Amino acid sequence: MSNKANKTIETLRRYESRNVTFIDPDGSWPIVWERAKGMRVWDDAGREYLDFTAAFGVAAAGHANPRIVAAGQRQMARLLHAMGDVHPHALKAELARELGRLTFERLAKRIGKTVFCNSGFEAVEAALKTAHLATGRTKIIAFERAYHGLGYGSLNATWRSEFRSPFRRQLGEFASFVPFPEAKVDLAKLEKQLNSECRRQKIGAILVEPIQGRGGTNIPPAGFLKLLRKICNKHGALLICDEVYTGFGRTGRWFASEHFGVVPDVICLGKALTGGFPLSACVGRADVMDRAWPESEGEAIHTSTFLGHPVGCAMALASLRELEAKKLVTRSAEMGEHFLTELRRLAKRLGQARCRPRGLGLMLALELFDEGKPAEAIALAVTKRLLAEGFILLPEGEPANILSITPPLTVGKTHIARFTRALGQALEDAYA
C-alpha cells in the first residue's frame, strides 16, 4: 500500500465510523480508488485493475462513460439543483416518461408512474408505502436470502441476521419470510405456504428480487414468478419486483422479470440507472399508483430535498440512450453466455464438487465448496489474490462462498480471458 493510501486509511480510521470501511490488518484490503474509465480502475499509486463488479453493478455502460459524464457536466453548469417536489424541471418529467415507456408501456401497454428517490433502498421503501396505501394492508411476504437495503422499512424485508438483529427491537417486523426456491419441485410446496400466509395475515404485497443479488446470485425455477403473480392476483396483493441490481440489462434483458414472462405491479430501480449518480425510482402501474397516492395539495407525503435531482435525471437519460444506442442489453446476453461457458470450462477442470457456476446475462456467480462444505475461506483468499493481481470482484452469499461477477456490460472477450486465466490459477492454488 502506498504512503498516500496509508494516509487515507488512517484518516478513515480516525474520522469515519468504524463499521463502514473494512480494513484488513494485513494491508491487503482495501485499495484506494483514484479514477476509473470503462472496465479499468486505477488506485492512488497508479496501479491498474479490471473491475468485475461494475462498482456494485452501477457502471453498466462502463466507468465514466463519456456520454453520461458530458450530460452531467452540462447539467451541473446549467441547473445544479431544483426544488423537485415544488418547482420541477423538465428533465424530471422526461425521465419519468422514459421509465414508464421502458417498463409498463413496453411490457403491458399500460402507463407507468414514478416516485423518484436517491438510493435503491429508498425505492423499495416507496414501493412498500405504495402497497400499504393501495391495499390498506400492513403485512408483506419476502424471501429467505433476500437483500432489499438497510433502511428501517426495507430492512424488514432483508433476510440476513447480521443486518437485522442489532435493530430488531425497533423494526416493525411486518414481513413474513418464505424460502426462495432452488428447484421446480419446490413450487407446489411454496404455493401452499404462500396461500396459507395470505389467508393468515393481511398481505399487501409480495416483494421479490427476480434474481437474488447479495444473497448469492440465486436464479429461481421457471415457474416461480408466474406463481407469485397468480398468488397476488388471487389474494389482491401487489407484486413488487426489486430490480435495483438486475435492471437495465444486467441479466441480458432490460429487466430480469422479463426472463420469466411476468409483469409486476411495481418495479424498484437504481444502481445502473445513472451510471454513478445517486438516483433511484419506484415505478408502478398508473392505476396502482393513483389508488395509492393522493393528489398533492401542496405537501407531498413521500419526498426528499433531492427528489428527481436534475444532474441525476440528465445522467439517467444519457445512460438509457447509451444502453440503447450501443445495444448493451443484447451485448450483456451475448457476453454473458460466453462468460458462463468459460466459467463452466473452469468448473469442469476443477470439478463440479468444488465449483458451481450460474448466471443470466452478466450477472454471474461461481459457488465454491471444499469437501462438501461452503468454502468461504477459499472465496475470500481468491478475492484477495485477484485484487493483488489486478482484478476486482466480491464474495457474496451467506456464508460468503460465492464469487459474484458483474462486470460492465462493455466487457470484452479479452477481459474475460484474462480474468478466467487468473481465476483458474488462483483456485487451483487455493485447493492444492
C-alpha positions as CSV (number, residue, x, y, z in Angstrom):
1,M,0.0,0.0,0.0
2,S,1.3,3.4,-1.0
3,N,2.1,6.2,1.5
4,K,-0.9,8.1,0.1
5,A,-3.2,5.2,0.6
6,N,-1.9,4.6,4.1
7,K,-2.7,8.3,4.9
8,T,-6.3,7.9,3.5
9,I,-6.8,4.7,5.5
10,E,-5.6,6.2,8.7
11,T,-7.8,9.2,8.2
12,L,-10.8,6.9,7.8
13,R,-9.8,5.0,10.9
14,R,-9.8,8.3,12.8
15,Y,-12.8,10.1,11.4
16,E,-15.2,7.6,9.8
17,S,-17.5,5.3,11.8
18,R,-15.5,2.1,12.3
19,N,-18.5,0.0,11.0
20,V,-18.2,1.3,7.4
21,T,-15.0,0.6,5.6
22,F,-13.5,-2.8,6.2
23,I,-9.7,-2.5,6.7
24,D,-7.8,-5.8,6.8
25,P,-4.9,-5.6,9.4
26,D,-2.6,-7.4,6.9
27,G,-2.9,-4.4,4.5
28,S,-4.4,-6.5,1.6
29,W,-7.7,-4.6,1.7
30,P,-8.9,-2.1,0.6
31,I,-7.4,-0.3,-2.3
32,V,-8.0,3.5,-2.6
33,W,-9.6,4.3,-5.9
34,E,-8.2,7.3,-7.7
35,R,-10.0,7.2,-11.1
36,A,-11.9,4.8,-13.4
37,K,-12.7,4.5,-17.1
38,G,-14.6,1.8,-18.9
39,M,-13.5,-1.6,-17.4
40,R,-10.5,-0.1,-15.7
41,V,-9.9,1.3,-12.3
42,W,-6.6,3.0,-11.0
43,D,-5.6,3.2,-7.4
44,D,-3.8,6.2,-5.9
45,A,-0.5,4.7,-6.7
46,G,-1.4,4.5,-10.4
47,R,-1.9,0.7,-10.4
48,E,-4.5,-0.5,-12.9
49,Y,-7.3,-3.0,-12.2
50,L,-10.1,-4.6,-14.2
51,D,-13.4,-4.2,-12.4
52,F,-15.6,-7.3,-12.5
53,T,-18.1,-5.7,-10.1
54,A,-19.1,-2.6,-12.1
55,A,-18.9,-0.9,-8.7
56,F,-21.9,-2.9,-7.3
57,G,-23.5,-3.0,-10.8
58,V,-23.6,0.8,-11.2
59,A,-21.2,1.2,-14.2
60,A,-23.3,-0.8,-16.7
61,A,-22.1,1.4,-19.6
62,G,-18.6,1.5,-18.2
63,H,-17.0,3.7,-15.7
64,A,-17.0,7.4,-16.6
65,N,-18.9,6.7,-19.8
66,P,-18.3,9.9,-21.9
67,R,-21.9,10.4,-22.9
68,I,-23.1,10.1,-19.3
69,V,-20.3,12.3,-17.9
70,A,-20.9,15.0,-20.6
71,A,-24.6,15.1,-19.8
72,G,-23.9,15.5,-16.1
73,Q,-21.3,18.2,-16.7
74,R,-23.7,20.2,-18.9
75,Q,-26.4,20.0,-16.4
76,M,-24.2,21.0,-13.5
77,A,-23.3,24.2,-15.3
78,R,-26.9,24.9,-16.2
79,L,-29.0,23.9,-13.2
80,L,-27.2,22.2,-10.3
81,H,-30.3,21.8,-8.0
82,A,-34.0,22.3,-8.2
83,M,-37.0,22.0,-5.9
84,G,-38.0,18.6,-7.0
85,D,-41.5,18.4,-5.4
86,V,-42.3,22.1,-5.6
87,H,-40.9,23.8,-8.7
88,P,-39.9,20.9,-11.1
89,H,-37.6,20.9,-14.1
90,A,-38.2,19.4,-17.5
91,L,-35.7,16.6,-17.2
92,K,-37.7,15.0,-14.3
93,A,-40.8,14.8,-16.5
94,E,-38.8,13.4,-19.4
95,L,-37.2,10.7,-17.3
96,A,-40.5,9.8,-15.7
97,R,-41.9,9.4,-19.2
98,E,-38.9,7.3,-20.3
99,L,-39.1,5.0,-17.3
100,G,-42.8,4.5,-17.9
101,R,-42.0,3.7,-21.6
102,L,-39.4,1.1,-20.7
103,T,-41.5,-0.6,-18.1
104,F,-45.3,-0.7,-18.2
105,E,-45.8,0.8,-21.7
106,R,-43.3,-1.6,-23.3
107,L,-44.3,-4.7,-21.2
108,A,-48.0,-4.3,-20.8
109,K,-49.2,-1.4,-22.9
110,R,-50.0,0.5,-19.7
111,I,-49.0,3.8,-18.3
112,G,-46.4,3.7,-15.5
113,K,-46.0,6.4,-12.9
114,T,-42.8,7.1,-10.9
115,V,-41.7,8.2,-7.5
116,F,-38.1,9.4,-7.7
117,C,-35.7,8.5,-4.8
118,N,-32.0,8.7,-4.1
119,S,-30.9,5.1,-3.5
120,G,-32.1,1.6,-4.0
121,F,-33.5,1.0,-0.6
122,E,-35.5,4.3,-0.8
123,A,-37.1,3.0,-4.0
124,V,-38.1,-0.2,-2.0
125,E,-39.5,1.9,0.8
126,A,-41.6,3.9,-1.7
127,A,-42.9,0.6,-3.1
128,L,-43.7,-0.7,0.4
129,K,-45.6,2.5,1.1
130,T,-47.4,2.2,-2.2
131,A,-48.6,-1.3,-1.4
132,H,-49.9,-0.2,2.0
133,L,-51.7,2.7,0.6
134,A,-53.1,0.8,-2.3
135,T,-54.3,-2.2,-0.4
136,G,-54.9,-0.9,3.1
137,R,-52.9,-3.9,4.4
138,T,-49.8,-3.8,6.7
139,K,-48.1,-7.1,6.0
140,I,-45.8,-8.3,3.2
141,I,-44.1,-11.6,2.1
142,A,-40.4,-11.6,1.4
143,F,-37.9,-14.3,0.8
144,E,-35.1,-16.0,2.6
145,R,-31.6,-14.8,1.5
146,A,-33.2,-11.6,0.2
147,Y,-31.5,-8.2,0.3
148,H,-33.6,-5.1,-0.1
149,G,-31.4,-2.5,1.6
150,L,-30.9,-1.3,5.2
151,G,-33.4,1.5,5.7
152,Y,-35.9,0.8,8.5
153,G,-38.6,-0.1,6.0
154,S,-36.5,-2.2,3.6
155,L,-34.6,-3.8,6.5
156,N,-37.8,-5.6,7.5
157,A,-37.6,-7.5,4.2
158,T,-33.8,-8.1,4.2
159,W,-33.1,-11.6,5.4
160,R,-29.5,-11.7,6.9
161,S,-29.5,-11.6,10.6
162,E,-26.3,-9.5,10.9
163,F,-28.2,-6.6,9.3
164,R,-31.5,-7.1,11.2
165,S,-30.5,-8.3,14.7
166,P,-29.0,-5.1,16.1
167,F,-32.2,-3.2,15.3
168,R,-34.8,-5.9,15.9
169,R,-36.4,-4.1,18.8
170,Q,-37.1,-1.1,16.6
171,L,-38.2,-2.9,13.5
172,G,-41.8,-3.1,12.5
173,E,-41.5,-6.8,11.7
174,F,-44.2,-6.6,9.0
175,A,-42.5,-9.1,6.7
176,S,-43.0,-12.9,6.7
177,F,-40.2,-14.8,5.1
178,V,-40.6,-17.9,2.9
179,P,-38.0,-20.0,1.1
180,F,-36.6,-18.7,-2.2
181,P,-36.9,-21.9,-4.4
182,E,-34.0,-23.6,-6.0
183,A,-35.8,-26.2,-8.0
184,K,-39.1,-26.6,-9.7
185,V,-40.1,-29.3,-7.2
186,D,-40.2,-26.7,-4.5
187,L,-43.0,-24.7,-6.2
188,A,-46.0,-26.8,-5.2
189,K,-45.0,-26.7,-1.5
190,L,-44.3,-23.0,-1.8
191,E,-47.7,-22.3,-3.3
192,K,-49.4,-23.9,-0.3
193,Q,-47.2,-21.8,2.1
194,L,-47.9,-18.6,0.2
195,N,-51.7,-19.2,0.2
196,S,-51.5,-20.0,3.9
197,E,-49.7,-16.8,4.7
198,C,-52.1,-14.7,2.6
199,R,-55.1,-16.3,4.4
200,R,-53.5,-15.9,7.8
201,Q,-52.3,-12.3,7.5
202,K,-53.4,-9.1,5.7
203,I,-50.7,-9.4,2.9
204,G,-50.5,-6.3,0.9
205,A,-47.5,-7.2,-1.3
206,I,-45.0,-9.9,-2.2
207,L,-41.6,-8.3,-2.5
208,V,-39.0,-10.3,-4.6
209,E,-35.7,-10.0,-6.4
210,P,-36.3,-11.8,-9.7
211,I,-32.7,-13.0,-9.3
212,Q,-31.3,-12.6,-5.8
213,G,-28.1,-10.5,-5.8
214,R,-26.3,-10.2,-2.5
215,G,-27.9,-13.4,-1.4
216,G,-25.7,-15.2,-3.9
217,T,-26.9,-14.7,-7.5
218,N,-29.8,-17.2,-6.9
219,I,-31.8,-17.9,-10.0
220,P,-35.3,-19.3,-9.4
221,P,-37.0,-22.0,-11.4
222,A,-39.0,-21.0,-14.5
223,G,-42.5,-21.0,-12.9
224,F,-41.6,-19.1,-9.8
225,L,-42.5,-15.5,-10.7
226,K,-45.7,-16.7,-12.5
227,L,-46.7,-18.4,-9.2
228,L,-46.2,-15.1,-7.4
229,R,-48.2,-13.3,-10.0
230,K,-51.0,-15.9,-9.5
231,I,-50.9,-15.6,-5.7
232,C,-51.1,-11.8,-5.8
233,N,-54.0,-11.9,-8.3
234,K,-55.8,-14.4,-6.1
235,H,-55.4,-12.5,-2.8
236,G,-55.5,-8.9,-4.0
237,A,-51.8,-8.2,-3.2
238,L,-49.3,-6.3,-5.2
239,L,-46.3,-8.0,-6.8
240,I,-43.2,-5.8,-6.3
241,C,-40.0,-6.7,-8.2
242,D,-36.9,-5.3,-6.7
243,E,-34.8,-4.8,-9.9
244,V,-32.3,-2.4,-8.3
245,Y,-29.5,-4.8,-9.1
246,T,-31.0,-6.7,-12.1
247,G,-32.4,-3.8,-14.0
248,F,-31.1,-2.0,-17.2
249,G,-29.6,-5.0,-19.0
250,R,-27.7,-6.7,-16.2
251,T,-29.3,-10.1,-17.0
252,G,-29.5,-9.8,-20.8
253,R,-33.0,-8.3,-20.8
254,W,-34.0,-4.8,-19.8
255,F,-35.4,-6.3,-16.6
256,A,-34.9,-9.7,-15.1
257,S,-38.6,-10.3,-14.7
258,E,-38.8,-10.5,-18.5
259,H,-37.0,-13.8,-18.5
260,F,-39.9,-15.3,-16.6
261,G,-42.8,-13.7,-18.6
262,V,-44.2,-11.7,-15.7
263,V,-45.1,-8.0,-15.4
264,P,-45.1,-6.8,-11.7
265,D,-47.3,-4.1,-10.3
266,V,-44.4,-2.1,-9.1
267,I,-40.7,-2.1,-10.1
268,C,-37.8,-0.7,-8.0
269,L,-34.9,0.7,-10.0
270,G,-31.5,2.1,-9.1
271,K,-27.7,1.3,-9.5
272,A,-27.2,1.3,-13.3
273,L,-29.9,4.0,-13.8
274,T,-27.4,6.8,-13.9
275,G,-24.1,5.1,-14.2
276,G,-22.9,6.7,-11.0
277,F,-25.1,9.4,-9.6
278,P,-27.4,8.8,-6.6
279,L,-30.9,8.4,-8.2
280,S,-33.4,5.7,-8.0
281,A,-37.1,5.2,-8.9
282,C,-40.2,3.3,-7.8
283,V,-42.3,2.8,-10.9
284,G,-45.8,1.4,-10.7
285,R,-48.8,0.8,-12.9
286,A,-50.7,4.1,-13.1
287,D,-53.9,2.6,-11.7
288,V,-52.0,1.2,-8.7
289,M,-50.1,4.5,-8.1
290,D,-53.2,6.6,-8.4
291,R,-55.1,4.3,-6.0
292,A,-52.2,4.6,-3.5
293,W,-51.1,8.2,-3.6
294,P,-53.4,11.2,-3.2
295,E,-53.0,14.2,-5.4
296,S,-50.7,16.7,-3.9
297,E,-52.3,19.7,-2.2
298,G,-49.0,21.4,-1.6
299,E,-47.3,18.9,0.7
300,A,-46.1,15.6,-0.7
301,I,-46.4,12.8,1.9
302,H,-43.3,11.0,0.5
303,T,-40.5,13.2,-0.8
304,S,-36.9,14.4,-0.2
305,T,-34.8,17.5,-0.8
306,F,-33.0,16.0,-3.7
307,L,-36.0,14.2,-5.3
308,G,-35.6,13.9,-9.1
309,H,-32.2,15.7,-8.9
310,P,-31.6,17.5,-12.3
311,V,-28.0,16.2,-12.6
312,G,-29.1,12.6,-11.9
313,C,-32.0,12.9,-14.4
314,A,-29.7,14.2,-17.1
315,M,-27.2,11.4,-16.5
316,A,-30.0,8.8,-16.3
317,L,-31.4,9.9,-19.7
318,A,-27.9,9.8,-21.2
319,S,-27.4,6.3,-19.7
320,L,-30.6,5.0,-21.2
321,R,-29.7,6.4,-24.6
322,E,-26.2,4.8,-24.3
323,L,-27.6,1.4,-23.4
324,E,-30.0,1.6,-26.4
325,A,-27.5,3.1,-28.9
326,K,-24.7,0.6,-28.1
327,K,-27.2,-2.3,-27.8
328,L,-25.7,-3.1,-24.4
329,V,-28.7,-5.2,-23.3
330,T,-28.1,-7.5,-26.2
331,R,-24.4,-7.4,-25.6
332,S,-25.0,-8.4,-22.0
333,A,-26.8,-11.6,-23.1
334,E,-24.1,-12.5,-25.7
335,M,-21.1,-11.8,-23.5
336,G,-22.8,-13.4,-20.5
337,E,-23.3,-16.6,-22.4
338,H,-19.7,-16.6,-23.5
339,F,-18.5,-15.8,-19.9
340,L,-20.7,-18.5,-18.4
341,T,-19.3,-21.1,-20.9
342,E,-15.8,-20.1,-19.8
343,L,-16.7,-20.5,-16.1
344,R,-18.2,-23.9,-16.9
345,R,-15.0,-25.0,-18.5
346,L,-13.1,-23.8,-15.4
347,A,-15.5,-25.7,-13.2
348,K,-15.2,-28.9,-15.2
349,R,-11.4,-28.7,-14.8
350,L,-11.5,-28.1,-11.1
351,G,-14.5,-30.4,-10.5
352,Q,-18.2,-29.7,-10.0
353,A,-17.9,-30.7,-6.4
354,R,-15.7,-27.6,-5.9
355,C,-17.1,-25.0,-8.4
356,R,-20.7,-24.5,-9.5
357,P,-21.2,-21.6,-12.0
358,R,-24.5,-20.0,-12.8
359,G,-25.9,-16.8,-14.1
360,L,-28.0,-14.9,-16.6
361,G,-26.5,-12.2,-18.8
362,L,-23.7,-10.6,-17.0
363,M,-25.0,-11.4,-13.6
364,L,-22.8,-14.4,-12.9
365,A,-21.5,-16.4,-9.9
366,L,-19.2,-19.2,-9.0
367,E,-20.1,-21.0,-5.9
368,L,-17.2,-22.7,-4.1
369,F,-17.2,-25.8,-1.9
370,D,-14.5,-27.8,-0.1
371,E,-15.2,-31.4,0.9
372,G,-18.9,-30.7,0.5
373,K,-19.0,-27.6,2.7
374,P,-19.2,-23.9,1.6
375,A,-15.7,-22.7,1.0
376,E,-15.9,-19.2,2.4
377,A,-12.2,-19.0,3.3
378,I,-11.2,-20.0,-0.2
379,A,-13.6,-17.5,-1.7
380,L,-12.1,-14.7,0.4
381,A,-8.5,-15.8,-0.3
382,V,-9.2,-15.9,-4.1
383,T,-10.8,-12.5,-4.0
384,K,-7.8,-11.0,-2.2
385,R,-5.3,-12.7,-4.5
386,L,-7.1,-11.5,-7.6
387,L,-7.1,-8.0,-6.2
388,A,-3.4,-8.2,-5.8
389,E,-3.1,-9.3,-9.4
390,G,-5.3,-6.5,-10.7
391,F,-8.9,-7.8,-10.7
392,I,-11.7,-6.5,-8.6
393,L,-14.6,-8.9,-7.5
394,L,-16.6,-9.6,-4.4
395,P,-17.7,-12.7,-2.4
396,E,-21.4,-12.9,-1.8
397,G,-24.0,-15.1,-0.1
398,E,-24.5,-16.5,3.4
399,P,-21.9,-17.8,4.0
400,A,-19.8,-15.7,1.6
401,N,-18.6,-18.7,-0.5
402,I,-19.9,-17.3,-3.8
403,L,-17.8,-15.2,-6.2
404,S,-20.1,-12.5,-7.6
405,I,-19.1,-11.5,-11.2
406,T,-21.0,-8.4,-12.6
407,P,-18.7,-6.5,-14.9
408,P,-19.7,-3.5,-17.0
409,L,-21.9,-4.5,-20.0
410,T,-19.0,-3.3,-22.2
411,V,-16.7,-6.2,-21.1
412,G,-14.9,-7.9,-23.9
413,K,-13.7,-11.4,-24.6
414,T,-10.1,-10.4,-24.0
415,H,-11.0,-9.1,-20.5
416,I,-12.9,-12.4,-19.8
417,A,-10.0,-14.5,-21.0
418,R,-7.5,-12.6,-18.7
419,F,-9.9,-12.9,-15.8
420,T,-10.7,-16.6,-16.1
421,R,-7.0,-17.5,-16.5
422,A,-6.1,-15.6,-13.3
423,L,-9.2,-17.0,-11.5
424,G,-8.4,-20.6,-12.6
425,Q,-4.8,-20.4,-11.3
426,A,-5.9,-18.8,-8.0
427,L,-8.4,-21.6,-7.5
428,E,-6.0,-24.4,-8.4
429,D,-3.5,-23.0,-5.9
430,A,-6.2,-22.5,-3.2
431,Y,-7.4,-26.1,-3.5
432,A,-3.9,-27.6,-3.7
